[in-house]
Amino acid sequence: HIKVKGDKSPFDGDWAYWSKRGINKVGIPAKLAKLLKEQKGRCNECGLFFTDSDLIEVDHIKPLAAEGKDTHKNRQALHRHCHDRKTARDLIIIEEYQAKISSHDKG
């Protein structure tokens, strides 16, 4: 058993700390809590730990618009600003996917 840090509370907003401990505290959606635990409190884009003041987004690793699945295996937690960066890259992937599909429909 690992003791809880003296200044920690399940209501302190430190999602990363509590998810690493395996506790889904009130206010964290279950999907996000599971991702935070699996990612050990780190953003999959930049690798930094989430803090209690971070805005966290649940992202589809492979975009749904490019045949990504809406499953847990295709989800990750990202900082909001990291999610914005990834979305910009995803738009290129989606455009390439749509061009590929369009060329198959013509041929």
Residue, then its C-alpha position, 0 to 999 in steps of 0.5 A: h500500500i502506498k500512502v497518499k501524499g499529505d497535501k492530496s485530496p480526491f477533490d483537489g483536481d489533480w486528475a493525473y495523481w489520482s488516476k495513477r493511483g487507480i481512483n476514479k474520483v468524482g467529476i472525471p468521466a470514466k473513459l478519461a480516468k481509464l486513459l489517464k491511468e493507462q497513460k500514467g498521467r502523461c499526454n501521449e503527444c508531448g509526454l508531459f504529465f497532466t496537471d490539475s490546471d490542464l484542459i484535457e481532450v479525449d482524442h481518436i488516435k486514427p480519425l473517425a473520418a479516416e476509418g478510425k474506430d470509436t473504441h477504447k483502443n483508438r482513444q488517447a488523452l491529450h492536452r488541449h493545445c496538443h490536441d489542436r496540433k494533432t488535429a491539424r495533422d489529422l486533417i492532412i490524413i483525412e484529406e489523403y484518405q478522401a482522395k484515395i477513396s475518391s480515386h478508387d470510386k473513379g477507377 
